Amino acid sequence: MYHEPVLLKESIEGLHINPEGIYVDVTYGGGGHSGEILKHLSTGSLIAFDQDQDALKNKPDDERVVLINQNFRYMRNFLKLYKADPVDGILADLGVSSHQFDTAERGFSLRFEGDLDLRMNQRKDLTAAKIINSYSPAKLKEILIQYGELKNAGRIVSKIETARSENEIKTTAQIKEILKPLVPPNQENKFLARVFQALRIEVNDELGALKDFLEQCPDMLKSGGRLVVITYHSLEDRLVKNFIKAGNFEGEVEKDFYGNIQSVFRPVNKKPLIPTEEEIKRNNRARSAKLRIAEKI
C-alpha cells in the first residue's frame, strides 16, 4: 500500500458493509480503501478497477479480490462479465493517487521536474505536452476556463503560444517558467495547480469518465446498496451532488404527482463529510476532499 487513504473510516462506515456482500472499489490505487473493505468481508468479494498499470503491483494475495486494469467508465461491462451485478456497494476516491504525485517523471506534481505527461493510463496516446504544443489557442483557452476555472486563460494561452513557437514545451519546469510572469502574488502553487488540473482533466477525460461511471451506478447497485464518492474539486463534486439529488448532471429535479423527488438515490449525508484538521495535518492530500454517500432507493 503506497498511500494513506483519505476519509477512510467515514467511507467504510458509509458503505455499511455486509460481510457476505459484493463491493466495488473503482479507484484501487494503493489499495488503502480496498484493504479496509476486505477486513469487513467474510465470504463476500471485492472487484477493483484501476487504469494505472502501477496499481497492479499492489494487488493482495487474496482470492476474494479481482483487480481489473481498466478505467471505471467500463464498470458495467466487467461486472456483467464476472456475473457480479447487482452489487452491495461502490466506492470511488477520485483524483490523483499519491503514487502518481510522487513519481516525478509522470508530471503530476509541482514539486518535481518531470515530463508534461499527466496520463493516468500510460497506454493512452494523449499527453499534456501534446495538448500544450498542438491544441489551437481557442481550444486551449476553453479547457483552462472550463477545467481550471482560470479567469486569465487568454493571457496564459498567449504566453504558451509565444513560447511554443520558439521551442517545443516538454517539461513541468518549462511551463512553470513560461507562466511565472502571470502568477498572482503569493499564489504560485494555487495558480499552477489549476493549470495542471485543467491539463490533467483533458488528458484523462476525467469528467466524461465520471459521468459514464455515475450513470451506471443505479443499475449496478442492489436496492439499499450504497454509493460512496470522494471528490477533490468543485467540478467533480457538482456532478456527484447533482446526480445523487436528481439523477442528472444539471441538478434539475423532477417530481411526481405528489411532489416527491424522482431520484434513484437518497443522500445519506445532507452535506458532504470533510476531513478533520488532524487528518489534514497527517495527510495534506486530504485538504480539499469531500465525501458524499447515497443509498439506492
C-alpha positions in Angstrom: 0.0 0.0 0.0 1.6 3.3 -1.0 -0.6 6.0 0.4 -2.7 6.9 3.4 -6.3 6.6 2.2 -8.4 9.8 2.6 -11.5 9.8 4.8 -11.0 6.0 5.4 -13.2 5.5 8.5 -16.0 7.7 7.1 -16.1 6.0 3.7 -16.1 2.5 5.1 -18.9 3.4 7.5 -20.7 4.9 4.6 -20.6 1.6 2.7 -22.4 -0.1 5.5 -20.7 -3.3 4.7 -22.5 -6.7 4.6 -19.7 -9.3 5.3 -21.2 -11.6 2.6 -21.8 -8.8 0.0 -20.1 -7.9 -3.2 -18.3 -4.5 -3.2 -16.6 -2.5 -5.9 -13.6 -0.1 -5.5 -13.3 1.7 -8.8 -10.1 3.6 -7.9 -7.9 0.9 -6.4 -4.6 2.9 -6.3 -2.5 1.8 -3.4 -5.2 -0.5 -2.1 -5.9 1.5 1.1 -9.7 1.6 0.9 -9.9 -1.9 -0.6 -7.8 -3.3 2.2 -10.2 -1.9 4.8 -13.2 -3.2 2.9 -11.6 -6.7 2.9 -11.3 -6.6 6.7 -15.0 -6.3 6.9 -15.8 -9.2 4.5 -16.2 -12.8 5.4 -17.5 -14.8 2.3 -18.0 -11.5 0.4 -15.9 -10.4 -2.5 -14.3 -7.2 -3.9 -14.0 -6.2 -7.6 -11.5 -3.3 -8.0 -10.6 -1.1 -11.0 -7.5 1.0 -11.8 -6.4 2.2 -15.2 -2.8 2.7 -14.0 -0.7 -0.4 -14.5 1.4 0.6 -11.5 -1.6 -0.2 -9.3 -1.5 -3.9 -10.2 1.7 -4.2 -8.1 -0.4 -3.6 -5.0 -2.9 -6.5 -5.5 -3.1 -8.6 -2.3 -2.8 -12.4 -2.4 -6.5 -12.8 -1.6 -8.9 -14.9 -3.7 -11.8 -12.6 -2.7 -10.3 -9.8 -4.9 -10.4 -9.3 -8.6 -8.4 -6.3 -9.8 -9.2 -5.1 -13.4 -6.7 -2.8 -15.2 -9.3 -0.6 -16.8 -10.9 2.8 -16.4 -14.0 2.8 -14.2 -16.1 4.0 -17.1 -16.2 0.4 -18.2 -17.5 -0.9 -14.8 -20.8 -2.2 -16.1 -19.1 -4.4 -18.8 -16.8 -6.0 -16.4 -19.4 -6.6 -13.6 -21.6 -8.3 -16.2 -18.6 -10.3 -17.5 -17.9 -11.6 -13.9 -21.6 -12.1 -13.3 -21.2 -9.9 -10.2 -24.1 -7.4 -10.6 -26.0 -6.1 -8.8 -23.5 -5.2 -6.0 -23.9 -4.1 -2.4 -21.7 -1.0 -2.6 -19.5 1.1 -4.8 -16.6 3.3 -3.7 -14.8 5.9 -5.8 -11.9 8.0 -4.5 -11.4 10.4 -7.4 -8.3 12.4 -8.4 -4.7 11.5 -8.4 -3.1 8.8 -6.3 -0.2 9.6 -4.0 2.0 7.3 -6.1 1.2 9.3 -9.2 2.0 12.5 -7.4 5.3 11.1 -6.1 6.6 9.7 -9.4 8.4 12.7 -10.7 8.6 11.6 -14.4 4.9 11.4 -14.7 4.5 15.1 -14.3 1.6 15.2 -11.7 3.4 17.1 -9.0 4.6 20.7 -9.0 7.4 19.7 -6.6 9.4 17.9 -9.2 10.7 18.5 -12.6 9.2 15.9 -14.9 7.8 15.3 -18.4 4.5 17.0 -19.2 2.7 13.7 -19.2 -0.2 13.5 -16.8 -1.6 10.2 -18.1 -3.3 8.0 -15.5 -3.4 5.3 -18.1 0.1 5.2 -19.6 -1.1 3.2 -22.7 -3.0 6.2 -23.9 -1.6 8.4 -26.6 -2.6 11.9 -25.5 -0.2 13.7 -23.0 -0.2 17.2 -21.5 2.8 18.0 -23.8 0.7 17.2 -26.9 -2.1 19.4 -25.6 0.3 22.3 -24.9 2.1 22.1 -28.2 -0.7 21.2 -30.6 -4.1 22.4 -29.4 -5.4 25.6 -31.1 -5.3 28.7 -28.9 -9.2 28.7 -28.8 -9.3 25.1 -27.6 -6.5 25.7 -25.0 -8.4 28.7 -23.6 -11.6 26.6 -23.4 -10.0 23.9 -21.3 -8.3 26.4 -19.0 -11.6 28.2 -18.4 -13.7 25.0 -18.2 -11.4 22.7 -16.2 -9.1 25.1 -14.4 -11.7 27.9 -13.8 -8.9 30.4 -14.7 -10.0 33.9 -15.3 -6.8 34.9 -17.1 -6.9 32.0 -19.5 -6.4 34.3 -22.6 -3.1 35.6 -21.2 -1.9 32.1 -20.3 -2.6 30.9 -23.8 -0.8 33.9 -25.2 2.4 33.1 -23.2 2.2 29.4 -24.2 1.7 30.4 -27.9 4.8 32.6 -27.9 6.9 30.0 -26.1 5.9 27.1 -28.3 6.6 29.0 -31.5 10.3 29.1 -30.4 10.7 25.6 -28.8 8.6 22.6 -28.0 7.4 22.6 -24.4 8.2 19.3 -22.8 8.6 19.6 -19.1 6.8 20.8 -16.0 9.7 23.2 -15.3 9.3 24.8 -18.7 5.6 25.5 -18.2 6.3 27.0 -14.7 9.0 29.3 -16.2 6.7 30.4 -19.1 3.8 31.2 -16.7 5.9 32.9 -14.0 5.1 36.5 -15.1 1.3 35.7 -14.7 1.4 34.2 -11.2 -0.6 36.3 -8.7 1.4 37.4 -5.6 1.8 34.6 -3.0 -0.4 32.2 -5.1 2.1 30.3 -7.2 1.0 26.9 -6.1 -2.7 27.6 -6.3 -2.4 29.1 -9.8 -0.2 26.4 -11.2 -2.3 23.7 -9.6 -5.3 25.0 -11.6 -3.3 25.0 -14.9 -2.2 21.4 -14.2 -5.7 20.4 -13.1 -7.1 21.6 -16.4 -4.5 19.7 -18.4 -4.9 16.6 -16.4 -8.7 16.5 -16.8 -8.4 16.9 -20.5 -5.6 14.3 -20.9 -7.7 11.7 -18.9 -11.2 12.8 -19.9 -11.9 12.7 -16.2 -15.3 14.4 -16.2 -16.5 12.3 -19.1 -15.4 9.1 -17.4 -17.0 10.2 -14.1 -20.4 10.9 -15.9 -20.2 7.4 -17.6 -19.5 5.8 -14.2 -22.2 7.6 -12.3 -24.9 6.8 -14.9 -24.1 3.1 -14.5 -24.4 3.1 -10.7 -28.2 2.9 -10.4 -28.3 -0.3 -12.5 -25.3 -1.9 -10.9 -26.4 -1.4 -7.2 -28.9 -3.5 -5.3 -31.8 -1.8 -3.6 -30.4 -0.4 -0.4 -26.9 -0.5 -1.9 -24.5 2.3 -1.1 -22.6 4.7 -3.4 -19.6 6.4 -1.7 -17.6 9.1 -3.6 -14.7 11.2 -2.5 -14.1 14.3 -4.7 -11.3 16.9 -4.7 -12.5 19.8 -6.7 -15.8 21.6 -7.4 -16.2 20.3 -10.9 -16.3 16.7 -9.8 -18.3 17.4 -6.6 -21.0 19.3 -8.6 -21.5 16.3 -10.9 -21.7 13.8 -8.0 -24.0 16.1 -5.9 -26.4 16.7 -8.8 -26.5 13.1 -9.8 -27.4 11.9 -6.3 -30.0 14.6 -5.9 -31.7 14.5 -9.3 -30.3 11.6 -11.3 -28.9 14.0 -13.9 -25.8 16.3 -14.0 -27.7 19.6 -14.2 -29.4 19.0 -10.8 -32.8 19.6 -12.4 -35.2 17.8 -10.1 -38.3 16.0 -11.5 -41.2 15.5 -9.1 -44.1 13.0 -9.2 -47.8 13.9 -8.9 -47.4 14.2 -5.1 -44.3 16.4 -5.2 -41.8 13.7 -4.4 -38.4 14.0 -6.0 -37.9 11.3 -8.7 -34.4 10.1 -7.9 -32.9 6.6 -7.6 -30.8 7.7 -4.7 -31.3 9.0 -1.2 -28.4 11.1 0.1 -27.3 9.6 3.4 -25.4 12.8 4.5 -27.2 16.1 3.5 -23.8 17.9 3.5 -20.6 16.3 2.3 -18.3 15.0 5.0 -14.9 16.6 5.1 -11.6 15.6 6.8 -10.7 16.7 10.3 -7.9 19.2 10.9 -6.0 16.2 12.4 -6.3 14.2 9.2 -5.2 17.2 7.0 -2.1 17.6 9.2 -1.3 13.9 8.7 -2.2 13.8 5.0 -2.1 17.1 3.1 -3.8 15.4 0.1 -7.0 15.2 2.2 -7.3 19.0 2.5 -9.8 19.5 -0.4 -11.6 16.2 -0.1 -15.4 15.9 0.2 -17.3 12.7 0.8 -20.8 12.1 -0.4 -22.8 8.9 0.5 -26.0 7.8 -1.2 -28.3 4.8 -0.9 -30.2 3.3 -3.8 -33.9 3.6 -3.0 
